Amino acid sequence: LHYVGSEHLLLGLVREGEGIAAGVLEMLGVNLGKLRVVTITMVGAHPALSSEHAAEAKTTQPESHPVLDRDRFDKFDAHARKALSLAQEEAQRLNHNYMGTEHLLLGLVRDPQSTSVRVLARMDVSAEAVRAAVLRIIGRSDRIVLGDIGLTPRAKKVIELAVEEARRLNHH
């Protein structure tokens, strides 16, 4: 059984490479190829990480979430699920009626305990810088959004790529 962690979501964003999140990272001076190498190196530098995440994923029940269907995200560890939940919060906070790659990135940078935050910190990327760049690129909507916020096709692709990254890295 493979697990999907925040690092895999980050790798999915990098691999997708076309969304607003990739543009934000590049705007902040991040080379996406280097970010991929640093992520894989950091995860590989901690061999216990995979078994630690797997145990955590088995013992932590997914939170109930309107966008995140429980079965679809059962292999996601607590940090990945938290990032997805925070991404939805970010979309709501910005009054967006969708959850795109930029929201996923905002969700990833808000969990200080996650591997993705440590990777991004190594690349000199802070949550504040990401938030400022996202606001500069897409801004906040004036309309309040009610009801469910769905994933954009690009965000769905990032999640598929994250699952594939976990499988390719053989993270159990």
RACOR-V381082 format. One record per pair of residues at least 12 apart in sequence whose ideal C-beta (glycine too) atoms are under 10 Angstrom apart, sorted by the first residue. I is the first residue (numbers start at 0). J is the second residue. D is the distance in Angstrom with one decimal. If there is no record, write none. Layout:
i & j & d
I & J & D
I & J & D
This chain:
i & j & d
0 & 53 & 7.2
0 & 56 & 8.3
0 & 57 & 8.4
0 & 73 & 9.4
0 & 74 & 6.7
0 & 171 & 6.3
1 & 49 & 9.4
1 & 52 & 10.0
1 & 53 & 8.6
1 & 56 & 9.5
1 & 74 & 6.1
1 & 162 & 7.5
1 & 163 & 9.7
1 & 164 & 9.7
1 & 165 & 4.7
1 & 166 & 5.3
1 & 167 & 9.5
1 & 168 & 8.6
1 & 169 & 7.6
1 & 170 & 5.9
1 & 171 & 6.1
2 & 49 & 7.5
2 & 50 & 9.7
2 & 51 & 9.7
2 & 52 & 4.9
2 & 53 & 5.1
2 & 54 & 9.4
2 & 55 & 8.1
2 & 56 & 4.5
2 & 57 & 8.7
2 & 73 & 9.8
2 & 74 & 5.6
2 & 75 & 7.3
2 & 76 & 5.3
2 & 79 & 8.2
2 & 162 & 10.0
2 & 165 & 6.3
2 & 170 & 5.9
2 & 171 & 6.8
3 & 52 & 8.8
3 & 56 & 8.3
3 & 72 & 8.1
3 & 73 & 9.8
3 & 74 & 5.4
3 & 75 & 4.7
3 & 76 & 6.9
3 & 78 & 9.7
3 & 79 & 5.2
3 & 80 & 9.2
3 & 158 & 8.3
3 & 161 & 5.4
3 & 162 & 5.6
3 & 163 & 9.6
3 & 164 & 8.1
3 & 165 & 4.7
3 & 166 & 9.1
3 & 170 & 8.1
4 & 42 & 8.1
4 & 48 & 8.1
4 & 49 & 8.8
4 & 51 & 9.7
4 & 52 & 5.1
4 & 53 & 9.7
4 & 55 & 9.0
4 & 56 & 8.4
4 & 74 & 9.9
4 & 75 & 7.7
4 & 76 & 4.8
4 & 77 & 9.0
4 & 78 & 5.8
4 & 79 & 5.3
4 & 80 & 9.9
4 & 82 & 9.2
4 & 113 & 7.6
4 & 114 & 6.0
4 & 115 & 8.0
4 & 161 & 8.7
4 & 164 & 9.7
4 & 165 & 7.4
4 & 168 & 10.0
4 & 170 & 7.3
5 & 52 & 9.6
5 & 75 & 9.2
5 & 76 & 7.7
5 & 77 & 9.4
5 & 78 & 4.3
5 & 79 & 5.2
5 & 80 & 9.4
5 & 81 & 8.0
5 & 82 & 5.1
5 & 83 & 9.5
5 & 106 & 8.9
5 & 107 & 5.7
5 & 108 & 9.7
5 & 110 & 6.7
5 & 112 & 9.2
5 & 113 & 4.0
5 & 114 & 5.5
5 & 115 & 3.9
5 & 116 & 7.6
5 & 117 & 9.5
5 & 118 & 8.8
5 & 161 & 9.1
6 & 38 & 5.6
6 & 39 & 8.5
6 & 41 & 7.6
6 & 42 & 5.3
6 & 48 & 8.5
6 & 52 & 9.0
6 & 76 & 9.7
6 & 78 & 8.5
6 & 79 & 8.7
6 & 107 & 9.3
6 & 113 & 7.8
6 & 114 & 4.2
6 & 115 & 5.6
6 & 116 & 10.0
6 & 117 & 8.9
6 & 118 & 6.6
6 & 161 & 8.9
6 & 164 & 8.3
6 & 165 & 8.8
6 & 168 & 8.9
6 & 170 & 8.7
7 & 38 & 8.9
7 & 42 & 8.8
7 & 52 & 9.6
7 & 74 & 9.9
7 & 75 & 8.7
7 & 76 & 9.2
7 & 79 & 7.0
7 & 114 & 9.1
7 & 115 & 8.9
7 & 157 & 10.0
7 & 158 & 9.4
7 & 160 & 8.4
7 & 161 & 4.2
7 & 162 & 7.3
7 & 163 & 8.6
7 & 164 & 4.6
7 & 165 & 4.6
7 & 166 & 9.2
7 & 167 & 9.5
7 & 168 & 7.7
7 & 170 & 7.4
8 & 75 & 8.5
8 & 78 & 8.9
8 & 79 & 5.7
8 & 82 & 5.9
8 & 83 & 7.8
8 & 86 & 9.1
8 & 103 & 6.4
8 & 104 & 9.0
8 & 106 & 8.3
8 & 107 & 6.0
8 & 113 & 9.2
8 & 114 & 9.8
8 & 115 & 6.6
8 & 157 & 7.0
8 & 158 & 7.4
8 & 160 & 8.9
8 & 161 & 4.7
8 & 162 & 9.7
8 & 164 & 8.7
8 & 165 & 9.6
9 & 24 & 9.5
9 & 34 & 7.6
9 & 35 & 8.9
9 & 37 & 9.9
9 & 38 & 5.8
9 & 42 & 9.9
9 & 79 & 9.9
9 & 82 & 9.0
9 & 103 & 9.1
9 & 104 & 8.4
9 & 107 & 6.0
9 & 108 & 9.7
9 & 113 & 9.0
9 & 114 & 7.9
9 & 115 & 4.3
9 & 116 & 9.4
9 & 118 & 6.3
9 & 119 & 7.5
9 & 157 & 9.5
9 & 161 & 8.2
9 & 164 & 9.0
10 & 34 & 8.7
10 & 35 & 6.4
10 & 38 & 5.7
10 & 39 & 7.5
10 & 42 & 8.9
10 & 115 & 9.1
10 & 118 & 9.4
10 & 157 & 9.4
10 & 160 & 7.3
10 & 161 & 6.5
10 & 163 & 9.1
10 & 164 & 4.2
10 & 165 & 8.5
10 & 167 & 9.1
10 & 168 & 8.2
11 & 100 & 9.1
11 & 103 & 8.3
11 & 154 & 9.5
11 & 156 & 7.9
11 & 157 & 4.2
11 & 158 & 6.5
11 & 159 & 7.5
11 & 160 & 3.7
11 & 161 & 3.5
11 & 162 & 8.0
11 & 163 & 7.8
11 & 164 & 6.0
11 & 165 & 9.3
12 & 24 & 7.7
12 & 31 & 8.7
12 & 34 & 9.0
12 & 100 & 6.0
12 & 101 & 9.6
12 & 103 & 6.3
12 & 104 & 6.2
12 & 107 & 7.7
12 & 115 & 9.1
12 & 153 & 9.8
12 & 154 & 9.3
12 & 157 & 5.4
12 & 158 & 10.0
12 & 160 & 8.1
12 & 161 & 8.2
13 & 29 & 9.1
13 & 30 & 10.0
13 & 31 & 4.9
13 & 32 & 8.2
13 & 33 & 9.7
13 & 34 & 5.4
13 & 35 & 5.0
13 & 36 & 9.9
13 & 38 & 7.4
13 & 157 & 9.3
13 & 160 & 8.8
13 & 164 & 9.1
14 & 31 & 8.5
14 & 35 & 7.4
14 & 156 & 9.2
14 & 157 & 8.1
14 & 160 & 4.8
14 & 161 & 8.7
14 & 163 & 8.3
14 & 164 & 7.0
15 & 31 & 9.7
15 & 100 & 6.7
15 & 103 & 9.7
15 & 153 & 6.5
15 & 154 & 8.9
15 & 156 & 5.6
15 & 157 & 4.9
15 & 158 & 9.8
15 & 159 & 9.2
15 & 160 & 5.8
15 & 161 & 9.5
16 & 31 & 6.0
16 & 32 & 9.6
16 & 35 & 9.8
16 & 100 & 9.8
16 & 157 & 9.9
16 & 160 & 9.7
17 & 100 & 8.5
17 & 153 & 7.1
17 & 156 & 9.1
18 & 99 & 6.6
18 & 100 & 3.2
18 & 101 & 7.2
18 & 103 & 8.4
18 & 104 & 8.7
18 & 151 & 8.2
18 & 153 & 4.7
18 & 154 & 7.6
18 & 156 & 8.4
18 & 157 & 7.1
19 & 99 & 6.0
19 & 100 & 5.5
19 & 101 & 4.0
19 & 102 & 8.9
19 & 103 & 9.7
19 & 104 & 8.1
19 & 132 & 9.3
19 & 133 & 7.2
19 & 136 & 6.0
19 & 137 & 6.3
19 & 151 & 9.6
19 & 153 & 8.4
19 & 154 & 9.9
20 & 99 & 7.7
20 & 100 & 3.7
20 & 101 & 5.2
20 & 102 & 8.4
20 & 103 & 6.1
20 & 104 & 3.9
20 & 105 & 8.5
20 & 107 & 8.7
20 & 129 & 8.7
20 & 132 & 9.8
20 & 133 & 8.4
20 & 136 & 9.9
20 & 153 & 8.9
20 & 154 & 8.9
20 & 157 & 7.8
21 & 34 & 9.7
21 & 100 & 7.1
21 & 101 & 9.6
21 & 104 & 8.8
21 & 153 & 9.7
21 & 157 & 9.6
22 & 100 & 8.9
22 & 101 & 8.4
22 & 132 & 8.4
22 & 133 & 9.6
22 & 136 & 6.6
22 & 137 & 9.9
23 & 100 & 8.7
23 & 101 & 6.3
23 & 104 & 6.1
23 & 105 & 9.0
23 & 124 & 9.1
23 & 128 & 8.8
23 & 129 & 6.1
23 & 130 & 9.5
23 & 131 & 9.5
23 & 132 & 4.4
23 & 133 & 5.8
23 & 135 & 8.8
23 & 136 & 6.5
23 & 137 & 9.4
24 & 104 & 7.4
24 & 119 & 8.4
24 & 122 & 8.3
24 & 124 & 6.9
24 & 128 & 10.0
24 & 129 & 8.1
24 & 132 & 8.5
25 & 132 & 9.7
26 & 128 & 9.2
26 & 129 & 9.7
26 & 131 & 9.8
26 & 132 & 5.2
26 & 133 & 9.7
26 & 135 & 8.0
26 & 136 & 7.5
27 & 119 & 9.2
27 & 122 & 8.4
27 & 123 & 8.0
27 & 124 & 5.5
27 & 125 & 8.9
27 & 128 & 5.5
27 & 129 & 7.2
27 & 131 & 9.3
27 & 132 & 6.0
28 & 122 & 8.5
28 & 123 & 7.6
28 & 124 & 8.5
28 & 128 & 9.6
29 & 119 & 8.2
29 & 122 & 5.3
29 & 123 & 8.3
29 & 124 & 6.1
30 & 122 & 8.6
33 & 122 & 7.5
34 & 118 & 7.3
34 & 119 & 8.0
34 & 121 & 9.3
34 & 122 & 5.8
34 & 124 & 8.7
35 & 118 & 9.9
35 & 164 & 9.4
37 & 117 & 9.9
37 & 118 & 5.9
37 & 119 & 9.2
37 & 121 & 5.9
37 & 122 & 6.3
38 & 114 & 7.9
38 & 115 & 7.8
38 & 117 & 9.6
38 & 118 & 4.9
38 & 119 & 9.1
38 & 121 & 9.2
38 & 122 & 9.2
38 & 164 & 9.1
38 & 168 & 9.8
39 & 118 & 9.5
39 & 164 & 8.9
39 & 167 & 9.9
39 & 168 & 7.1
40 & 118 & 9.2
40 & 121 & 9.5
41 & 114 & 6.8
41 & 115 & 9.8
41 & 117 & 6.6
41 & 118 & 5.5
41 & 121 & 7.0
42 & 114 & 6.5
42 & 117 & 9.9
42 & 118 & 8.3
42 & 164 & 9.9
42 & 168 & 7.1
42 & 170 & 7.6
43 & 168 & 8.3
45 & 114 & 8.4
45 & 117 & 9.9
48 & 114 & 7.2
48 & 170 & 8.1
49 & 165 & 9.4
49 & 168 & 8.4
49 & 169 & 8.2
49 & 170 & 4.7
49 & 171 & 5.8
50 & 170 & 9.5
50 & 171 & 7.3
51 & 76 & 9.0
52 & 75 & 9.8
52 & 76 & 4.7
52 & 77 & 8.7
52 & 78 & 8.1
52 & 79 & 8.9
52 & 114 & 8.6
52 & 165 & 9.4
52 & 170 & 7.0
52 & 171 & 8.7
53 & 74 & 9.5
53 & 76 & 8.0
53 & 170 & 7.8
53 & 171 & 5.3
54 & 76 & 9.4
55 & 76 & 5.2
55 & 77 & 5.6
55 & 78 & 8.2
56 & 73 & 8.0
56 & 74 & 6.5
56 & 75 & 7.0
56 & 76 & 4.4
56 & 77 & 7.3
56 & 78 & 9.7
56 & 79 & 8.6
56 & 80 & 9.0
56 & 171 & 9.8
57 & 73 & 9.6
57 & 74 & 9.9
57 & 76 & 9.4
58 & 77 & 9.0
59 & 75 & 9.6
59 & 76 & 7.3
59 & 77 & 4.5
59 & 78 & 9.7
59 & 80 & 7.8
59 & 81 & 9.8
60 & 73 & 9.1
60 & 77 & 9.5
60 & 80 & 9.5
61 & 73 & 6.4
61 & 74 & 9.9
61 & 75 & 7.2
61 & 77 & 8.8
61 & 79 & 9.9
61 & 80 & 5.5
61 & 83 & 9.5
61 & 84 & 9.5
62 & 77 & 9.1
62 & 80 & 6.4
62 & 81 & 8.2
62 & 83 & 9.4
62 & 84 & 6.2
63 & 84 & 10.0
64 & 80 & 7.8
64 & 83 & 7.3
64 & 84 & 5.8
64 & 87 & 7.1
65 & 87 & 7.8
65 & 146 & 8.7
65 & 147 & 4.9
65 & 148 & 7.9
65 & 149 & 9.4
66 & 83 & 7.6
66 & 84 & 8.8
66 & 86 & 8.8
66 & 87 & 5.6
66 & 90 & 9.1
66 & 98 & 6.5
66 & 147 & 6.4
66 & 148 & 6.2
66 & 149 & 6.5
66 & 150 & 6.5
66 & 154 & 9.8
67 & 80 & 7.0
67 & 83 & 5.4
67 & 84 & 7.1
67 & 86 & 9.6
67 & 87 & 7.9
67 & 98 & 9.9
67 & 150 & 9.2
67 & 158 & 9.7
71 & 158 & 8.7
71 & 162 & 9.8
72 & 158 & 8.6
72 & 162 & 9.9
74 & 162 & 7.3
74 & 165 & 7.6
74 & 166 & 9.9
75 & 158 & 9.0
75 & 161 & 8.5
75 & 162 & 8.9
75 & 165 & 9.3
76 & 113 & 9.2
76 & 114 & 9.6
76 & 165 & 9.8
76 & 170 & 9.7
77 & 110 & 9.1
77 & 112 & 9.0
77 & 113 & 9.2
78 & 107 & 8.9
78 & 110 & 5.7
78 & 112 & 6.7
78 & 113 & 4.1
78 & 114 & 7.0
78 & 115 & 7.6
78 & 116 & 9.0
79 & 106 & 9.6
79 & 107 & 9.0
79 & 110 & 9.3
79 & 113 & 8.2
79 & 114 & 9.7
79 & 115 & 8.9
79 & 158 & 9.4
79 & 161 & 7.6
79 & 165 & 9.3
81 & 106 & 7.7
81 & 107 & 9.5
81 & 109 & 8.2
81 & 110 & 5.2
81 & 112 & 8.7
81 & 113 & 7.5
82 & 102 & 10.0
82 & 103 & 7.1
82 & 104 & 9.2
82 & 105 & 9.1
82 & 106 & 4.2
82 & 107 & 4.8
82 & 108 & 8.7
82 & 109 & 7.5
82 & 110 & 5.9
82 & 113 & 6.7
82 & 115 & 7.1
82 & 116 & 9.5
83 & 98 & 8.5
83 & 102 & 9.4
83 & 103 & 7.5
83 & 106 & 6.3
83 & 107 & 9.3
83 & 150 & 9.1
83 & 154 & 9.6
83 & 158 & 8.1
84 & 106 & 7.2
84 & 109 & 9.8
84 & 110 & 9.7
85 & 102 & 8.6
85 & 103 & 9.3
85 & 105 & 7.2
85 & 106 & 3.7
85 & 107 & 8.0
85 & 108 & 8.8
85 & 109 & 4.7
85 & 110 & 6.8
86 & 98 & 5.6
86 & 99 & 8.8
86 & 100 & 9.3
86 & 101 & 8.9
86 & 102 & 4.2
86 & 103 & 4.8
86 & 104 & 8.1
86 & 105 & 6.3
86 & 106 & 3.2
86 & 107 & 7.7
86 & 109 & 8.8
86 & 148 & 9.3
86 & 150 & 9.0
86 & 154 & 8.1
87 & 102 & 7.2
87 & 103 & 9.8
87 & 106 & 7.6
87 & 147 & 9.2
87 & 148 & 5.8
87 & 149 & 10.0
87 & 150 & 9.3
88 & 102 & 8.7
88 & 105 & 8.7
88 & 106 & 7.5
88 & 109 & 8.4
88 & 148 & 9.7
89 & 101 & 8.1
89 & 102 & 4.7
89 & 103 & 8.7
89 & 104 & 8.9
89 & 105 & 4.0
89 & 106 & 5.9
89 & 108 & 9.7
89 & 109 & 7.8
89 & 130 & 8.5
89 & 133 & 8.2
89 & 148 & 10.0
90 & 102 & 4.5
90 & 103 & 9.6
90 & 105 & 8.5
90 & 106 & 9.1
90 & 140 & 9.8
90 & 144 & 7.7
90 & 148 & 5.0
90 & 149 & 9.6
90 & 150 & 9.6
90 & 151 & 9.9
90 & 154 & 9.7
91 & 143 & 9.0
91 & 144 & 6.3
91 & 145 & 9.7
91 & 148 & 6.6
92 & 105 & 8.8
92 & 130 & 9.9
92 & 139 & 8.1
92 & 144 & 10.0
93 & 105 & 8.5
93 & 130 & 9.7
93 & 133 & 7.8
93 & 134 & 7.9
93 & 137 & 7.6
93 & 138 & 7.7
93 & 139 & 4.8
93 & 140 & 6.6
93 & 144 & 9.0
94 & 138 & 9.6
94 & 139 & 5.8
94 & 140 & 3.8
94 & 141 & 7.0
94 & 142 & 5.8
94 & 143 & 5.8
94 & 144 & 5.5
95 & 137 & 7.7
95 & 138 & 9.6
95 & 139 & 8.2
95 & 140 & 5.8
95 & 142 & 9.5
95 & 144 & 6.7
95 & 148 & 7.2
95 & 151 & 9.8
96 & 140 & 7.7
96 & 142 & 8.0
96 & 143 & 9.9
96 & 144 & 4.7
96 & 145 & 9.0
96 & 146 & 8.3
96 & 147 & 9.3
96 & 148 & 6.2
96 & 149 & 8.3
97 & 144 & 8.9
97 & 148 & 6.3
97 & 149 & 6.2
97 & 150 & 7.5
97 & 151 & 5.2
97 & 152 & 9.9
97 & 153 & 9.9
97 & 154 & 8.1
98 & 147 & 9.8
98 & 148 & 5.2
98 & 149 & 6.8
98 & 150 & 5.1
98 & 151 & 6.8
98 & 154 & 5.7
98 & 155 & 9.6
99 & 133 & 9.7
99 & 137 & 8.3
99 & 150 & 8.0
99 & 151 & 4.5
99 & 152 & 9.5
99 & 153 & 6.3
99 & 154 & 5.3
99 & 157 & 9.2
100 & 150 & 9.7
100 & 151 & 7.4
100 & 153 & 5.5
100 & 154 & 5.5
100 & 156 & 8.8
100 & 157 & 5.7
101 & 129 & 8.6
101 & 130 & 10.0
101 & 132 & 8.8
101 & 133 & 4.9
101 & 134 & 9.7
101 & 136 & 7.3
101 & 137 & 6.3
101 & 151 & 9.6
101 & 153 & 9.8
101 & 154 & 9.0
102 & 133 & 8.3
102 & 137 & 9.7
102 & 148 & 8.6
102 & 150 & 9.0
102 & 151 & 8.9
102 & 154 & 7.3
103 & 150 & 8.8
103 & 151 & 9.7
103 & 153 & 9.4
103 & 154 & 5.8
103 & 157 & 6.0
103 & 158 & 8.2
103 & 161 & 9.3
104 & 119 & 9.0
104 & 124 & 9.4
104 & 126 & 9.8
104 & 129 & 5.9
104 & 130 & 9.6
104 & 132 & 9.2
104 & 133 & 7.3
104 & 157 & 9.5
105 & 126 & 7.9
105 & 129 & 6.2
105 & 130 & 6.5
105 & 132 & 10.0
105 & 133 & 6.1
105 & 134 & 10.0
107 & 119 & 7.6
107 & 126 & 9.1
107 & 129 & 8.5
108 & 120 & 9.3
108 & 124 & 7.4
108 & 125 & 7.5
108 & 126 & 4.0
108 & 127 & 8.8
108 & 128 & 8.8
108 & 129 & 4.9
108 & 130 & 7.9
108 & 133 & 10.0
109 & 126 & 6.1
109 & 129 & 9.3
109 & 130 & 9.2
110 & 126 & 9.5
111 & 126 & 8.5
